[in-house]
Amino acid sequence: MRIEDVARLAGVSPITVSRTINKSDQVVEETRRAVQKAIDRLGYIPNRLAGSLASTRTRVIGLVISTLYSNIFAITVRGMTDTLLTAGYQLSLGVSNDLLEVESAHVRSFLGQRVDGVCLVGGIHDRLVRRALLQSGVPVVEINNLVSDPIDMCVGYSNEEASFAMVRHLANCGYRRIGLVTAPTENNDRSQARRAGYRRALAQLGLPFADSLIGTAPYTVAQGARAFASILSLNPDLDALFLTQDNAAAGAILEAKRRGVRVPGDIGIAGFDDADIGQEMVPALTTVRTHHYEMGATAARMLLRRIDGGAPPHPVVDVGFEIIPRGSTRPPPA
């Protein structure tokens, strides 16, 4: 795809397209809109490094994560950088906050800089971004979920099965009125899958469900505390709460203590990701352990292999998960 193709579709000269891309004030708004429409339709990515590279490789990998509030992404980044640095590559980082337009802006910037590979979280992306990545030929790996239709490669775990397994564990511990708190589900296939696993587990185990049992907490301790208070107020018979992020689960434990609710005597609380905060809580947090360092390192190795012209032995890698019982839930009966 060339700049001339964009100019032809927009009905302007190539220099006008170049001025639009470079945000020149010499381009009127009507022309700017026509050029941008042509760029979007063609999936054109401007080469911002044209003529400045002596090599076809930049030795840079672009990664877009969902949030900085969750330390699991810091662990993933460490896994990637430890692997990439030994191969002479750098990591360029963007944060989307699960906003497709923000992820799109990062990806377009990465492609414009001619990164050698791209790593994205989950499988929900803007249609034009997906097309641009496919057209670019740049290796892509999606992480944190087992994506059903990956752009190129994928490494993660089944969020639905992990959620199902935790609810089953809570039921085995004797809990019957089990609530759920996830991150927002919009543009977040991990949260969507965790809710699906929860619902499937309740149905298979014959446990009660109500809409009031489900809440939302976007990654923070304070939001977890508020979600706990809200669900408990609507369900006074609640006897367990599964929060699918450890920061939020820690907030729930702290809120329970403020209210004089015994954990795990009155209510069992479980988390997700096995973060340090959960291990240091009193009582320590029952959680789903996910292998984020391994996931980051594996994603980096897959990209490096693809960059070198090879193919990974398996384009989809499942790093699995574990249920880690601790003091915030009762033990199963002997």
VENTAHU-V128381 format. One record per backbone hydrogen bond with DSSP energy under -1.0 kcal/mol. NH is the residue of the N-H (numbers start at 1). CO is the residue of the C=O. E is the energy in kcal/mol with one decimal. If there is no record, write none. Layout:
BEGIN
nh = (NH | NH)
co = (CO | CO)
e = (E | E)
END
This chain:
BEGIN
nh = (6 | 7 | 8 | 9 | 10 | 11 | 12 | 17 | 18 | 19 | 20 | 21 | 22 | 23 | 24 | 27 | 32 | 33 | 34 | 35 | 36 | 37 | 38 | 39 | 40 | 41 | 42 | 43 | 44 | 48 | 48 | 50 | 52 | 61 | 62 | 63 | 64 | 65 | 73 | 75 | 76 | 77 | 78 | 79 | 80 | 81 | 82 | 83 | 84 | 85 | 88 | 89 | 90 | 92 | 94 | 96 | 97 | 99 | 103 | 104 | 105 | 106 | 107 | 108 | 109 | 110 | 111 | 112 | 113 | 114 | 115 | 116 | 118 | 119 | 120 | 122 | 130 | 131 | 132 | 133 | 134 | 135 | 136 | 137 | 141 | 142 | 143 | 147 | 153 | 154 | 155 | 156 | 162 | 163 | 164 | 165 | 166 | 167 | 168 | 169 | 170 | 171 | 172 | 173 | 174 | 175 | 179 | 180 | 181 | 182 | 188 | 192 | 193 | 194 | 195 | 196 | 197 | 198 | 199 | 200 | 201 | 202 | 203 | 204 | 205 | 207 | 213 | 214 | 215 | 217 | 219 | 224 | 225 | 226 | 227 | 228 | 229 | 230 | 231 | 232 | 233 | 234 | 235 | 238 | 239 | 240 | 241 | 242 | 243 | 244 | 246 | 249 | 250 | 251 | 252 | 253 | 254 | 255 | 256 | 257 | 258 | 259 | 260 | 261 | 266 | 267 | 268 | 269 | 270 | 271 | 273 | 279 | 280 | 285 | 287 | 289 | 292 | 295 | 296 | 297 | 298 | 299 | 300 | 301 | 302 | 303 | 304 | 305 | 306 | 307 | 308 | 309 | 310 | 317 | 319 | 322 | 324 | 328 | 329)
co = (2 | 3 | 4 | 5 | 6 | 7 | 7 | 13 | 14 | 15 | 16 | 17 | 18 | 20 | 19 | 24 | 28 | 29 | 30 | 31 | 32 | 33 | 34 | 35 | 36 | 37 | 38 | 39 | 39 | 46 | 112 | 47 | 49 | 90 | 117 | 92 | 119 | 94 | 70 | 71 | 72 | 73 | 74 | 75 | 76 | 77 | 78 | 79 | 80 | 81 | 85 | 84 | 59 | 61 | 63 | 65 | 66 | 96 | 99 | 100 | 101 | 102 | 103 | 104 | 105 | 106 | 107 | 108 | 109 | 111 | 110 | 60 | 139 | 62 | 141 | 143 | 126 | 127 | 128 | 129 | 130 | 131 | 132 | 133 | 118 | 153 | 120 | 145 | 140 | 315 | 142 | 317 | 158 | 159 | 160 | 161 | 162 | 163 | 164 | 165 | 166 | 167 | 168 | 169 | 171 | 170 | 240 | 213 | 242 | 215 | 185 | 188 | 189 | 190 | 191 | 192 | 193 | 194 | 195 | 196 | 197 | 198 | 199 | 200 | 201 | 202 | 210 | 211 | 180 | 182 | 217 | 220 | 221 | 222 | 223 | 224 | 225 | 226 | 227 | 228 | 229 | 230 | 231 | 235 | 177 | 177 | 268 | 179 | 270 | 181 | 272 | 245 | 246 | 247 | 248 | 249 | 250 | 251 | 252 | 253 | 254 | 255 | 257 | 256 | 262 | 262 | 239 | 328 | 241 | 286 | 288 | 275 | 276 | 278 | 324 | 322 | 290 | 291 | 292 | 293 | 294 | 295 | 296 | 297 | 298 | 299 | 300 | 301 | 302 | 303 | 304 | 306 | 305 | 154 | 156 | 289 | 287 | 284 | 326)
e = (-1.3 | -2.3 | -2.4 | -2.0 | -2.4 | -1.3 | -2.2 | -1.7 | -2.4 | -2.3 | -2.3 | -2.6 | -2.1 | -1.5 | -3.0 | -1.1 | -2.5 | -2.4 | -1.8 | -2.5 | -2.5 | -2.4 | -1.9 | -2.5 | -2.6 | -2.4 | -2.3 | -1.5 | -1.6 | -1.1 | -2.0 | -1.2 | -2.4 | -2.5 | -2.7 | -3.1 | -2.3 | -2.6 | -1.1 | -1.9 | -2.1 | -2.7 | -2.1 | -2.2 | -2.2 | -3.1 | -2.5 | -1.1 | -3.0 | -2.8 | -1.4 | -2.7 | -2.2 | -3.2 | -2.6 | -2.8 | -1.5 | -1.4 | -2.4 | -2.7 | -1.8 | -2.1 | -2.7 | -2.7 | -2.0 | -2.8 | -2.9 | -2.3 | -1.7 | -1.1 | -1.8 | -2.8 | -2.3 | -3.0 | -2.0 | -3.2 | -2.3 | -2.1 | -2.5 | -2.6 | -2.2 | -2.7 | -1.9 | -1.1 | -2.1 | -2.2 | -2.5 | -1.2 | -1.5 | -2.8 | -2.4 | -2.4 | -2.2 | -2.1 | -2.5 | -2.6 | -1.8 | -2.3 | -2.3 | -2.1 | -2.6 | -2.3 | -2.3 | -1.3 | -1.7 | -2.1 | -2.8 | -2.8 | -2.5 | -1.9 | -2.0 | -1.9 | -2.1 | -2.1 | -2.2 | -1.9 | -2.4 | -2.0 | -2.5 | -2.4 | -2.2 | -2.4 | -2.2 | -2.5 | -2.4 | -2.5 | -2.2 | -1.7 | -2.6 | -2.4 | -2.1 | -1.8 | -2.1 | -2.1 | -2.4 | -2.3 | -2.2 | -2.3 | -2.5 | -2.4 | -1.9 | -1.3 | -1.5 | -2.4 | -2.3 | -1.4 | -2.6 | -2.4 | -2.9 | -3.1 | -1.4 | -2.1 | -2.5 | -1.9 | -1.8 | -2.0 | -2.2 | -2.3 | -2.4 | -2.1 | -2.0 | -1.6 | -1.2 | -2.9 | -2.1 | -2.1 | -2.3 | -2.2 | -2.3 | -2.9 | -3.5 | -1.3 | -1.5 | -2.5 | -2.1 | -3.6 | -1.3 | -2.0 | -2.4 | -2.7 | -2.8 | -2.5 | -2.1 | -2.3 | -2.5 | -2.1 | -2.6 | -2.3 | -2.1 | -2.8 | -1.9 | -1.7 | -2.3 | -2.6 | -3.1 | -1.8 | -3.3 | -1.6 | -1.2)
END
